[in-house]
Amino acid sequence: MPYRDLGLRKRCETILGHLDLTTPFSLTGLCAHMADRRGRPIRLHPLPREAAESGVCGLWVGTDTVDYVFYEAHTTPLHREHIVLHELGHILFGHHSLEGEETDGRAPVVRGRTDYTTRQEQEAEMLASMIRIRTSPAGHPRRGAAPRGALARLESAMGYARGHRDGS
């Protein structure tokens, strides 16, 4: 794994260490936990049709009093959840402005994604994927059972060694 990717994985692991990822996983529970820590609610909404048609599948609008996370509604439930986790990843990483732009602290933060070419998009995507792996029943096979097929390839690509996944 390239050094850059290893550093990203370590940053994600640090964030994951501060999350209460319940079993079974609840997106609502994660949002409530994050809202408590941030001192403001997180509201989930489907994207307006115009935004979805423009190619955006997720959007985070952060204000001083509430965080709004918008997601593509016309996709699978698993994909919707991943979109929300990606946007929550931006919040967890502390992304406050569009890459390379500064805000004066008064304007709302608006994060939308159409690709994964920036550092912030890669961070949010990796964190969303790692949350999915950690909380998925398939991500925690019983001891001694080796992951196979697509799961094994995904874990290998993400740098998960067998002993790292379940804390052994």
C-alpha positions in Angstrom: 0.0 0.0 0.0 1.5 3.4 -0.9 2.6 5.6 2.0 0.0 8.2 1.2 -2.8 5.6 1.5 -1.4 4.2 4.7 -1.5 7.7 6.2 -5.1 8.1 5.2 -6.0 4.8 6.7 -4.3 5.7 10.0 -6.2 9.1 10.1 -9.5 7.2 9.5 -8.6 4.7 12.2 -8.0 7.5 14.7 -11.5 8.9 13.9 -13.1 5.5 14.1 -11.5 5.0 17.6 -13.6 8.0 18.8 -16.9 6.7 17.4 -19.5 4.5 19.2 -20.3 2.1 16.4 -23.0 0.0 17.9 -23.9 -3.5 16.8 -26.1 -3.8 15.0 -25.2 -0.6 13.3 -27.7 2.2 13.3 -27.2 5.3 11.0 -29.7 7.1 13.2 -27.7 6.2 16.3 -24.4 7.4 14.7 -26.1 10.7 13.7 -27.4 11.2 17.2 -24.0 10.4 18.7 -22.3 12.9 16.4 -25.1 15.5 17.0 -24.5 15.2 20.8 -20.8 15.7 20.4 -21.3 18.7 18.0 -24.0 20.3 20.0 -26.4 20.6 17.0 -28.7 18.2 15.2 -28.0 16.4 12.0 -30.9 16.4 9.6 -31.1 13.8 6.7 -33.0 14.7 3.6 -33.3 13.4 0.0 -31.7 15.6 -2.6 -33.9 17.8 -4.7 -34.4 16.3 -8.1 -32.5 19.1 -9.8 -29.4 18.5 -7.7 -29.5 14.7 -8.3 -29.9 15.4 -12.1 -26.8 17.5 -12.0 -24.7 14.5 -10.9 -24.4 15.3 -7.2 -25.4 12.3 -5.1 -24.6 13.7 -1.7 -24.4 17.1 -0.1 -23.5 18.5 3.4 -24.7 22.0 4.4 -23.4 22.9 7.8 -24.6 26.0 9.7 -24.0 27.2 13.3 -27.2 25.5 14.5 -27.8 22.4 12.3 -26.0 20.1 9.8 -28.1 19.1 6.8 -27.0 16.0 4.9 -28.7 15.4 1.6 -28.6 12.0 -0.2 -29.7 10.6 -3.6 -33.1 9.1 -2.9 -33.4 7.0 -6.1 -30.8 4.4 -5.4 -30.5 1.3 -3.2 -30.8 1.6 0.6 -27.2 0.5 1.0 -26.0 3.2 -1.5 -28.1 5.8 0.3 -26.5 4.9 3.6 -23.0 5.0 2.1 -23.7 8.5 0.7 -24.8 9.7 4.1 -21.7 8.1 5.7 -19.5 9.9 3.2 -21.1 13.2 4.0 -20.7 12.4 7.8 -17.1 11.7 7.0 -16.6 15.3 5.9 -18.0 16.4 9.3 -15.9 13.9 11.2 -12.7 15.0 9.4 -13.6 18.6 10.2 -13.8 19.7 6.5 -15.0 23.3 6.7 -14.7 24.7 3.3 -14.4 23.7 -0.3 -10.9 22.6 -1.1 -8.6 25.6 -1.4 -11.3 28.1 -0.3 -11.5 29.9 3.0 -14.8 31.0 4.6 -15.3 33.9 7.0 -17.0 31.7 9.6 -20.5 33.2 8.8 -21.4 31.5 5.6 -22.8 28.0 5.7 -20.4 25.2 4.7 -21.6 23.5 1.6 -20.0 20.2 0.5 -21.2 18.3 -2.5 -19.6 15.5 -4.3 -19.5 14.4 -7.9 -16.1 12.7 -7.9 -13.3 11.7 -5.6 -10.2 13.6 -6.9 -9.6 15.9 -4.0 -7.9 14.9 -0.7 -11.1 15.8 1.3 -13.3 13.6 -1.0 -10.8 10.7 -0.6 -10.8 11.1 3.2 -14.6 11.1 3.4 -14.9 8.2 1.1 -12.3 6.0 2.8 -13.9 6.8 6.2 -17.4 5.9 4.9 -16.0 2.6 3.5 -14.2 1.8 6.8 -17.4 2.4 8.8 -19.3 0.1 6.5 -16.7 -2.6 6.8 -16.5 -2.3 10.6 -20.3 -2.3 11.1 -21.3 -4.9 8.5 -22.0 -8.4 9.7 -20.0 -9.5 6.6 -17.2 -7.3 7.9 -17.0 -9.3 11.1 -16.8 -13.0 10.1 -16.8 -15.4 12.9 -13.3 -16.3 14.2 -11.5 -18.6 11.8 -13.7 -17.9 8.8 -11.7 -16.3 6.1 -13.4 -13.6 3.9 -13.8 -14.8 0.3 -14.6 -13.2 -3.0 -15.5 -9.6 -3.3 -15.1 -9.0 0.5 -11.6 -10.4 0.5 -10.6 -8.2 -2.5 -12.1 -5.1 -0.9 -10.4 -5.8 2.5 -7.1 -6.3 0.6 -7.5 -3.1 -1.4 -8.3 -1.2 1.8 -5.2 -2.6 3.6 -7.1 -4.7 6.1 -5.0 -7.5 7.4 -6.9 -10.4 8.9 -5.8 -9.5 12.5 -6.7 -5.8 12.2 -10.4 -6.3 11.5 -11.5 -7.9 14.7 -8.8 -6.6 17.1 -6.9 -9.9 17.3 
